[in-house]
Amino acid sequence: MYKILTKKELSQGVQLFEIEAPLIAKKAQPGQFVIVRIDEDGERIPLTIADFNRDKGTITIIFQEVGGSTKQLGDLNEGDSILDFVGPLGKATHIEKIGNVVCIGGGIGVAPVYPIARGMKQAGNHVVSIMGARNESILILEEEMNAVSDKVYITTDDGSKGHKGFVTDQLKMLIDSGLEISLVIAIGPVVMMRSVAETTRQYGIKTIVSLNPIMVDGTGMCGGCRVQVGNESKFACVDGPEFDAHQVDFNGLMSRQRMYKTQEAAHECQCEKQGKAKGGDGCQCHSH
């Protein structure tokens, strides 16, 4: 069992847990993830490692309550334990001193970007971070990102903080300013990562994206995270989760994400017909 040492609500429906997991903390690297299973009846939830502390023996995860399993996870409190906490899984981010690195996090994607930005800064790079969100109220880890970045830019869809617009607007401004960018790392919604890839492609700027949003079981067995990268089929969980953004077939990826929309909607209706709110008591929805 893995004890929850710290629980903090970062914004509405977004929780931070610090988990006691010394063996995982000993080996964890930026870019990797864990598989969480709450109890014997729980589903496997892949969650990117948002932080690790080798001295304390802890792993930090940040997740959004969007379905039955993550809602159940969010109902746990400090002192409670999680049955399964497996990791570190996936390939770690390749970190080296290369120059100017731009780290982009969209929404909750800021969580996995944070340890990468920190690692890049510790390696001696000049780190510029761009944080994007729909509005100011759902921005997370602003203080932490400022601590590991030489400069932080914030964009919000409604202009409630920072630049009104998208992360790609700020990225274009940086490029147009003459900043010689060695690498862009973008993590967030698939549509955002695709936009970043299209922005940097025309300038020939190396860009890495993390496809953690499409993982299911995290071991390569289910095939749910299969993605076309160049001329090859890859599994995000075991071959990634990071890939060359200019080689990823984002159109195919987004099509796969839409495959189960009908089933999800139908299942939600069944829950509602039975008087069970989606994600509430008795709901068996497995959309996390």
Secondary structure, DSSP 8 states (H G I E B T S, - for coil): -EEEEEEEEEETTEEEEEEE-HHHHHH--TT-EEEEE-STT---EEEEEEEEETTTTEEEEEEE--SHHHHHHHT--TT-EESEEEEEES--------SEEEEEEEGGGHHHHHHHHHHHHHTT-EEEEEEEESSGGG---HHHHHHH-SEEEEEETTSSSSEES-HHHHHHHHHHTT--EEEEEEES-HHHHHHHHHHHHTTT--EEEE-GGG-SSSSSSS-TTEEEETTEEEEHHHH-SEEEGGGB-HHHHHHHHTTTHHHHHHHHHHHHHTT--TTSTT------
